[in-house]
């Protein structure tokens, strides 16, 4: 596993080792009503935009992703951290609606 930090040296190393065929990952902390939650996001820098230079993932450059969301790793996080956008490992995760149902049922039991 290689991890690049959002420093000047880390950005240079990441851009030098960037493989457009590879998927990279960042880990984020999201603040939800029920508490903090860690999620991961995949990045695939497979678009080359000639006037701008470098590789891009949608509207975010490889350098921009590392500086804004870094550190970036080339190894997918474990099952203890859920994916940010999709459930691509077919695992079952609680949705915000599920959490609100549990909270409502606990309130109902407390008022009985």
SERO-310375 format. One record per residue: x, y, z of N, C-alpha, C in turn; residue number from 1. Coordinates in Angstrom, 3 decimals. Example, Ala and Ser with C-alpha at 12.3 -4.5 7.8 and 13.67 -1.06 7.14 Angstrom:
<nodes>
13.190  -5.690  7.800  12.300  -4.500  7.800  13.200  -3.300  7.800  1 .
12.850  -2.250  7.080  13.670  -1.060  7.140  12.900  0.030  7.870  2 .
</nodes>
This chain:
<nodes>
0.843  -1.182  0.000  0.000  0.000  0.000  0.887  1.243  0.000  1 .
0.562  2.155  -0.871  1.259  3.429  -0.916  0.259  4.531  -0.590  2 .
0.699  5.491  0.222  -0.168  6.613  0.583  0.607  7.898  0.341  3 .
-0.047  8.829  -0.334  0.577  10.117  -0.646  -0.084  11.200  0.190  4 .
0.725  12.026  0.817  0.250  13.129  1.651  0.082  14.394  0.798  5 .
-0.799  15.313  1.202  -1.015  16.547  0.432  0.049  17.611  0.678  6 .
1.291  17.232  0.566  2.406  18.170  0.683  3.021  18.365  -0.696  7 .
3.906  19.316  -0.824  4.547  19.571  -2.117  5.296  18.323  -2.604  8 .
6.031  17.695  -1.719  6.785  16.489  -2.066  5.824  15.328  -2.383  9 .
4.751  15.209  -1.601  3.767  14.149  -1.833  3.059  14.299  -3.166  10 .
2.723  15.536  -3.537  2.055  15.791  -4.817  2.980  15.434  -5.975  11 .
4.241  15.824  -5.873  5.202  15.494  -6.939  5.338  13.982  -7.102  12 .
5.453  13.276  -5.983  5.597  11.821  -6.034  4.336  11.170  -6.605  13 .
3.167  11.658  -6.196  1.911  11.091  -6.679  1.768  11.283  -8.184  14 .
2.043  12.487  -8.667  1.917  12.750  -10.098  2.926  11.947  -10.911  15 .
4.101  11.694  -10.356  5.109  10.905  -11.055  4.724  9.426  -11.121  16 .
4.031  8.927  -10.096  3.669  7.509  -10.023  2.238  7.226  -10.471  17 .
1.492  8.235  -10.879  0.081  8.084  -11.241  -0.092  7.104  -12.392  18 .
-0.987  6.144  -12.197  -1.318  5.152  -13.218  -2.783  5.343  -13.591  19 .
-3.098  5.720  -14.849  -4.495  5.964  -15.218  -5.369  4.712  -15.182  20 .
-4.770  3.538  -15.122  -5.535  2.289  -15.070  -5.893  1.891  -13.637  21 .
-5.396  2.619  -12.671  -5.547  2.260  -11.270  -6.611  3.114  -10.584  22 .
-7.243  2.563  -9.557  -8.202  3.303  -8.748  -7.524  3.700  -7.441  23 .
-7.724  4.941  -7.049  -7.156  5.469  -5.809  -8.298  5.793  -4.856  24 .
-7.991  5.912  -3.561  -9.037  6.084  -2.550  -8.668  7.171  -1.548  25 .
-9.694  7.916  -1.125  -9.541  8.871  -0.032  -10.555  8.522  1.047  26 .
-10.224  8.845  2.295  -11.127  8.590  3.417  -11.594  9.937  3.956  27 .
-12.900  10.056  4.159  -13.518  11.302  4.596  -14.246  11.083  5.918  28 .
-14.366  12.131  6.713  -15.192  12.111  7.919  -16.419  12.957  7.636  29 .
-17.567  12.329  7.692  -18.833  13.037  7.460  -19.522  13.269  8.792  30 .
-20.132  14.417  8.925  -20.839  14.770  10.149  -22.331  14.616  9.907  31 .
-22.928  13.623  10.550  -24.344  13.295  10.392  -25.083  13.645  11.682  32 .
-26.410  13.699  11.634  -27.159  13.964  12.868  -26.909  12.916  13.954  33 .
-26.571  11.700  13.563  -26.343  10.639  14.532  -24.875  10.504  14.924  34 .
-24.009  11.364  14.395  -22.602  11.351  14.776  -21.669  11.358  13.585  35 .
-20.401  11.252  13.864  -19.398  11.237  12.798  -19.365  9.859  12.152  36 .
-19.105  9.874  10.856  -19.069  8.627  10.107  -17.928  8.701  9.094  37 .
-17.112  7.663  9.034  -16.019  7.636  8.073  -16.467  6.918  6.810  38 .
-16.161  7.525  5.673  -16.499  6.939  4.380  -15.293  7.033  3.458  39 .
-15.288  6.198  2.421  -14.213  6.282  1.439  -14.793  6.601  0.074  40 .
-13.951  7.208  -0.746  -14.353  7.593  -2.091  -13.312  7.093  -3.087  41 .
-13.753  6.449  -4.177  -12.798  6.022  -5.202  -12.505  7.143  -6.195  42 .
-11.294  7.156  -6.712  -10.879  8.123  -7.727  -10.244  7.347  -8.875  43 .
-10.626  7.665  -10.100  -10.011  7.057  -11.283  -9.611  8.192  -12.210  44 .
-8.336  8.501  -12.241  -7.822  9.617  -13.040  -7.478  9.115  -14.437  45 .
-8.506  8.901  -15.250  -8.295  8.312  -16.571  -8.578  9.274  -17.720  46 .
-8.892  10.516  -17.431  -9.142  11.506  -18.486  -7.946  12.439  -18.591  47 .
-7.509  12.660  -19.808  -6.399  13.593  -20.039  -6.993  14.816  -20.725  48 .
-6.811  15.980  -20.141  -7.348  17.213  -20.702  -6.185  18.053  -21.206  49 .
-5.921  18.035  -22.528  -4.728  18.689  -23.091  -4.547  20.161  -22.740  50 .
-5.577  21.011  -22.828  -5.281  22.421  -22.520  -4.912  22.635  -21.051  51 .
-5.403  21.775  -20.174  -5.144  21.949  -18.748  -3.967  21.112  -18.269  52 .
-3.681  20.017  -18.952  -2.572  19.144  -18.582  -2.922  18.213  -17.444  53 .
-2.224  17.102  -17.388  -2.413  16.147  -16.304  -3.637  15.273  -16.480  54 .
-3.836  14.395  -15.500  -4.975  13.480  -15.520  -6.081  14.003  -14.604  55 .
-7.318  13.711  -15.010  -8.484  14.215  -14.295  -9.469  13.091  -14.010  56 .
-10.243  13.268  -12.944  -11.369  12.406  -12.611  -12.583  13.332  -12.608  57 .
-13.305  13.349  -13.717  -14.414  14.289  -13.855  -13.902  15.710  -13.913  58 .
-14.295  16.534  -12.959  -13.884  17.937  -12.934  -12.758  18.202  -11.947  59 .
-12.153  17.142  -11.399  -11.104  17.294  -10.392  -9.805  16.701  -10.930  60 .
-8.751  17.490  -10.888  -7.443  16.993  -11.335  -6.844  16.095  -10.254  61 .
-5.854  15.314  -10.641  -5.185  14.443  -9.680  -4.528  15.270  -8.573  62 .
-3.883  16.354  -8.963  -3.252  17.229  -7.973  -4.299  17.871  -7.067  63 .
-5.397  18.336  -7.643  -6.460  18.964  -6.858  -7.100  18.000  -5.870  64 .
-7.300  16.750  -6.294  -7.886  15.751  -5.395  -6.978  15.491  -4.200  65 .
-5.680  15.365  -4.466  -4.747  15.118  -3.374  -4.673  16.312  -2.431  66 .
-4.615  17.512  -2.980  -4.516  18.705  -2.123  -5.797  18.957  -1.326  67 .
-6.968  18.719  -1.911  -8.239  19.003  -1.228  -8.734  17.871  -0.349  68 .
-8.532  16.615  -0.796  -9.135  15.481  -0.089  -8.115  14.502  0.468  69 .
-6.809  14.773  0.269  -5.749  13.841  0.637  -5.703  13.536  2.110  70 .
-4.980  12.545  2.499  -4.088  11.723  1.697  -4.833  10.754  0.782  71 .
-4.157  10.339  -0.283  -4.703  9.379  -1.243  -3.920  8.084  -1.116  72 .
-4.642  6.980  -1.174  -4.034  5.664  -1.060  -4.366  4.838  -2.299  73 .
-3.536  3.854  -2.602  -3.835  2.992  -3.741  -4.458  1.666  -3.301  74 .
-4.796  1.550  -2.010  -5.436  0.340  -1.505  -6.827  0.665  -0.982  75 .
-7.787  -0.161  -1.351  -9.169  0.066  -0.925  -9.300  -0.155  0.582  76 .
-10.008  0.745  1.283  -10.202  0.579  2.727  -11.004  -0.681  3.045  77 .
-10.903  -1.128  4.283  -11.601  -2.336  4.710  -13.101  -2.143  4.852  78 .
-13.778  -3.196  5.261  -15.237  -3.180  5.375  -15.735  -2.347  6.556  79 .
-14.829  -1.941  7.456  -15.249  -1.131  8.602  -15.552  0.312  8.199  80 .
-15.206  0.693  6.969  -15.513  2.028  6.451  -16.401  1.830  5.226  81 .
-17.547  2.498  5.200  -18.473  2.291  4.084  -18.149  3.217  2.917  82 .
-18.564  2.827  1.705  -18.349  3.696  0.548  -19.199  4.954  0.639  83 .
-18.694  6.059  0.096  -19.394  7.332  0.183  -20.641  7.373  -0.707  84 .
-20.535  6.931  -1.948  -21.615  7.109  -2.904  -22.404  5.855  -3.208  85 .
-21.762  4.732  -3.259  -22.451  3.522  -3.687  -22.051  2.363  -2.802  86 .
-22.837  1.340  -2.867  -22.557  0.132  -2.117  -22.047  -0.898  -3.112  87 .
-20.808  -0.750  -3.554  -20.324  -1.600  -4.625  -19.793  -2.942  -4.166  88 .
-19.807  -3.233  -2.877  -19.398  -4.564  -2.438  -20.611  -5.392  -2.008  89 .
-21.823  -4.947  -2.369  -23.080  -5.627  -2.064  -23.312  -5.832  -0.578  90 .
-22.687  -5.006  0.248  -22.922  -5.066  1.678  -24.179  -4.289  2.037  91 .
-24.706  -4.534  3.215  -25.912  -3.852  3.658  -25.511  -2.787  4.669  92 .
-25.853  -1.551  4.397  -25.507  -0.445  5.275  -26.774  0.276  5.705  93 .
-26.755  0.831  6.894  -27.906  1.577  7.388  -27.997  2.909  6.666  94 .
-29.191  3.248  6.240  -29.432  4.528  5.597  -29.908  5.518  6.660  95 .
-29.906  6.813  6.367  -30.425  7.783  7.347  -31.883  7.497  7.742  96 .
-32.681  7.002  6.800  -34.071  6.667  7.118  -34.138  5.545  8.157  97 .
-33.246  4.556  8.034  -33.202  3.460  9.005  -32.866  3.979  10.395  98 .
-31.917  4.878  10.474  -31.506  5.435  11.764  -32.653  6.231  12.380  99 .
-33.353  7.008  11.564  -34.481  7.787  12.087  -35.608  6.882  12.580  100 .
-35.847  5.759  11.919  -36.862  4.798  12.377  -36.488  4.226  13.740  101 .
-35.222  3.886  13.925  -34.767  3.345  15.207  -34.934  4.394  16.299  102 .
-34.544  5.639  16.017  -34.699  6.707  17.021  -36.165  6.934  17.373  103 .
-37.044  6.905  16.372  -38.481  7.090  16.627  -39.038  5.948  17.478  104 .
-38.616  4.732  17.214  -39.114  3.603  18.001  -38.599  3.677  19.444  105 .
-37.380  4.159  19.636  -36.858  4.320  20.998  -37.619  5.394  21.757  106 .
-37.968  6.499  21.055  -38.758  7.554  21.703  -40.142  7.032  22.083  107 .
-40.731  6.239  21.187  -42.061  5.701  21.458  -42.036  4.770  22.673  108 .
-40.998  3.961  22.793  -40.877  3.054  23.947  -40.655  3.838  25.234  109 .
-39.920  4.937  25.155  -39.639  5.744  26.351  -40.891  6.453  26.859  110 .
-41.850  6.781  25.977  -43.062  7.506  26.372  -44.201  6.577  26.793  111 .
-44.000  5.293  26.745  -45.055  4.344  27.161  -45.139  4.212  28.633  112 .
</nodes>
